[in-house]
Amino acid sequence: MDEPEDTQPLAIIYMLLQIGASLWMLWSLIPGHQRQAAKMRLILAGQRITAACARRAGAGSMRAELATGSRSYALPYGLSLVRDGLAKAYDRARSVTL
């Protein structure tokens, strides 16, 4: 059962491809409306998580600004952009056009 060291990464890649293909097959067997509902739930959960992270990062940045006087709002701003992008993706999944 000992494989040469140079073929071990190929075996891992092969197994990952097999798992991906199996998941794709299972996903394609789910009816369309259930896939859309699952996708919307996943997007909504991601939006809630990034909103909470942006809020916490923003509060931390404000505390750091008050303590040190230096501004660093890149992370909260980036997280809020991701949150807004997820909100747009959720609207697209609902087929709502704005």
trRosetta pair geometry for C-beta under 8 A, 3 or more apart (Angstrom, degrees):
i j d omega theta_ij theta_ji phi_ij phi_ji
3 7 5.1 -106 167 78 116 112
3 8 5.6 142 93 -71 122 78
3 11 6.7 49 118 -25 175 147
4 7 5.2 77 67 10 87 102
4 8 7.6 -138 96 -24 46 84
5 8 5.8 -39 -155 6 39 120
6 9 7.6 -47 -173 25 38 99
6 10 8.0 30 140 -5 59 111
7 10 5.2 -57 -160 41 57 117
7 11 6.2 61 144 -27 79 100
8 11 5.6 -52 -149 32 35 113
8 12 6.7 34 154 -18 65 102
9 12 5.6 -52 -149 35 37 112
9 13 6.3 37 153 -18 68 104
10 13 5.6 -52 -146 38 33 112
10 14 6.2 37 153 -22 65 106
11 14 5.6 -52 -146 36 31 114
11 15 6.4 31 154 -18 64 104
12 15 5.8 -54 -148 36 31 109
12 16 6.4 31 153 -18 65 106
13 16 5.7 -55 -148 37 31 111
13 17 6.4 32 153 -19 65 105
14 17 5.7 -55 -150 36 30 111
14 18 6.4 31 152 -19 64 106
15 18 5.6 -53 -149 36 34 113
15 19 6.4 34 153 -18 66 103
16 19 5.7 -51 -146 36 33 110
16 20 6.3 35 153 -19 64 106
17 20 5.6 -53 -146 38 32 113
17 21 6.3 32 155 -19 65 105
18 21 5.8 -53 -145 36 30 110
18 22 6.4 31 154 -19 64 105
19 22 5.7 -54 -148 36 31 112
19 23 6.3 30 154 -17 65 106
20 23 5.8 -55 -146 38 30 109
20 24 6.3 33 154 -21 64 106
21 24 5.6 -52 -147 35 32 114
21 25 6.5 34 153 -20 64 103
22 25 5.7 -53 -151 34 32 111
22 26 6.5 30 152 -16 65 105
23 26 5.7 -53 -147 38 34 111
23 27 6.1 36 153 -21 66 106
24 27 5.6 -53 -145 36 30 113
24 28 6.3 27 156 -18 64 107
25 28 5.8 -57 -146 37 29 108
25 29 6.6 31 153 -23 63 105
26 29 5.8 -57 -153 30 33 112
26 30 7.2 39 150 -28 63 97
27 30 6.0 -48 -161 17 37 113
27 35 6.9 83 -176 -117 81 116
30 34 5.1 -113 171 89 103 117
30 35 5.1 129 102 -63 115 89
30 38 7.4 -4 148 2 158 143
31 34 4.9 81 66 13 84 106
31 35 7.0 -151 96 -10 40 89
32 35 5.6 -55 -146 34 33 112
32 36 6.3 31 157 -18 67 104
33 36 5.7 -50 -147 36 33 112
33 37 6.4 35 152 -19 64 105
34 37 5.5 -50 -145 37 35 112
34 38 6.3 36 154 -19 65 105
35 38 5.8 -56 -148 37 30 110
35 39 6.2 31 153 -19 65 107
36 39 5.7 -54 -146 37 31 112
36 40 6.3 31 155 -19 64 106
36 93 6.4 160 -163 -178 84 95
37 40 5.7 -54 -146 37 30 111
37 41 6.4 32 154 -20 64 104
38 41 5.7 -52 -148 35 32 111
38 42 6.4 31 153 -18 64 106
39 42 5.7 -55 -148 37 31 111
39 43 6.3 29 154 -17 65 106
39 93 5.7 -157 113 -138 111 139
40 43 5.7 -53 -144 38 32 110
40 44 6.1 31 156 -19 65 108
40 90 6.3 88 -145 -142 77 80
40 93 4.9 178 -85 123 86 138
40 94 6.7 84 -115 -63 130 80
41 44 5.8 -57 -145 39 29 110
41 45 6.3 30 156 -19 64 106
42 45 5.8 -54 -147 36 29 110
42 46 6.4 29 154 -17 63 107
43 46 5.7 -57 -151 38 31 112
43 47 6.3 34 151 -22 65 105
43 86 5.6 172 -172 -168 83 91
43 89 5.3 -143 -142 106 136 110
43 90 4.7 176 123 -80 129 83
43 93 6.1 169 16 0 156 152
44 47 5.5 -51 -147 34 33 114
44 48 6.5 32 154 -18 64 103
44 90 5.9 89 -72 -114 73 134
45 48 5.8 -54 -149 36 32 110
45 49 6.3 30 154 -18 65 107
46 49 5.7 -55 -145 38 31 110
46 50 6.2 23 160 -12 67 108
46 86 5.2 -149 103 -131 106 147
47 50 6.1 -58 -143 42 27 104
47 51 6.2 30 155 -22 63 108
47 83 5.7 94 -151 -150 69 71
47 86 4.0 -167 -81 113 87 129
47 87 5.8 104 -130 -65 135 68
47 90 6.4 -31 -36 -34 147 137
48 51 5.7 -54 -146 34 29 113
48 52 6.5 27 156 -16 64 105
49 52 5.9 -56 -151 37 30 108
49 53 6.3 26 153 -16 65 109
50 53 5.5 -53 -141 41 35 112
50 54 6.1 40 156 -23 67 104
50 79 5.3 -172 -172 -173 88 87
50 80 7.9 163 147 -87 102 26
50 82 4.9 -123 -156 100 152 110
50 83 4.3 -166 108 -74 114 84
50 86 6.4 138 34 7 140 144
51 54 5.8 -53 -146 35 28 111
51 55 6.5 31 154 -20 62 105
51 80 8.0 65 -113 -111 57 63
51 83 4.9 105 -70 -129 71 140
52 55 5.7 -53 -150 34 31 113
52 56 6.4 26 155 -14 65 107
53 56 5.9 -57 -146 41 31 107
53 57 6.0 28 157 -16 67 110
53 79 5.2 -132 102 -152 101 147
54 57 5.8 -56 -140 42 28 108
54 58 6.0 32 157 -22 64 108
54 76 5.1 99 -161 -154 71 70
54 79 3.7 -170 -82 107 88 118
54 80 4.6 114 -148 -63 150 73
54 83 5.9 -71 -13 -21 146 138
55 58 5.8 -57 -148 36 26 112
55 59 6.4 24 156 -16 63 106
55 76 8.0 106 -63 -138 11 109
56 59 5.8 -54 -147 37 32 109
56 60 6.3 31 154 -17 64 107
57 60 5.6 -54 -147 39 32 113
57 61 6.3 35 153 -21 65 105
57 75 4.8 -115 -178 115 142 110
57 76 4.2 -175 103 -76 104 81
57 79 6.0 120 35 12 144 148
58 61 5.6 -53 -146 35 31 112
58 62 6.4 32 154 -18 64 103
58 73 7.1 36 -120 -137 73 94
58 76 3.9 103 -70 -134 77 152
59 62 5.7 -52 -149 35 32 111
59 63 6.5 34 152 -19 64 104
60 63 5.6 -51 -148 35 33 112
60 64 6.3 31 154 -17 65 106
61 64 5.6 -53 -145 39 32 110
61 65 6.2 36 153 -22 65 105
61 71 7.6 44 175 -161 106 56
61 72 5.5 -138 -135 81 103 73
61 73 5.2 111 164 -93 158 66
61 75 7.2 179 -61 55 125 100
61 76 5.7 -102 2 -12 142 129
62 65 5.6 -51 -146 34 32 113
62 66 6.5 30 155 -17 64 104
63 66 5.9 -56 -150 37 31 108
63 67 6.2 22 155 -14 66 112
64 67 5.7 -60 -142 43 31 108
64 68 5.8 -17 174 22 70 112
64 70 6.9 -47 141 70 98 86
64 72 6.5 -30 97 40 139 111
65 68 7.0 -72 -124 57 19 77
65 69 6.7 43 -171 -128 56 13
65 70 6.6 -121 -112 75 60 39
65 71 5.5 33 -108 -95 116 58
65 72 7.5 -165 -66 23 89 70
72 75 7.5 26 145 10 91 97
73 76 5.4 -55 -163 48 74 108
73 77 5.4 75 138 -26 88 107
74 77 5.9 -64 -147 42 25 110
74 78 6.1 26 157 -20 65 110
75 78 5.7 -54 -143 37 29 110
75 79 6.3 27 159 -16 64 107
76 79 5.7 -56 -146 39 32 110
76 80 6.3 32 155 -20 66 106
77 80 5.8 -55 -148 36 30 110
77 81 6.6 34 152 -21 63 102
78 81 5.6 -52 -151 32 33 112
78 82 6.6 33 151 -17 65 102
79 82 5.6 -50 -150 35 36 112
79 83 6.3 40 149 -21 66 103
80 83 5.3 -47 -146 35 37 116
80 84 6.3 38 153 -19 66 103
81 84 5.7 -52 -147 37 32 110
81 85 6.3 35 152 -20 64 105
82 85 5.6 -54 -149 37 32 114
82 86 6.4 32 152 -18 65 104
83 86 5.8 -56 -150 36 30 110
83 87 6.5 34 149 -22 64 103
84 87 5.4 -48 -149 31 36 115
84 88 6.6 36 151 -17 64 101
85 88 5.7 -52 -151 36 34 111
85 89 6.4 35 150 -19 66 105
86 89 5.4 -51 -145 38 36 114
86 90 6.3 42 152 -24 66 101
87 90 5.6 -49 -149 32 32 113
87 91 6.6 32 151 -17 63 103
88 91 5.6 -52 -149 36 34 111
88 92 6.4 35 151 -19 66 104
89 92 5.5 -51 -147 36 34 112
89 93 6.3 36 152 -21 65 104
90 93 5.6 -52 -148 35 32 112
90 94 6.5 25 152 -13 64 106
91 94 5.7 -59 -148 42 33 108
91 96 4.4 -84 -167 70 84 105
91 97 7.7 133 149 -84 109 21
91 98 6.3 -11 161 -15 155 114
92 95 7.3 31 -178 -83 36 32
92 96 7.6 -95 -69 51 22 64
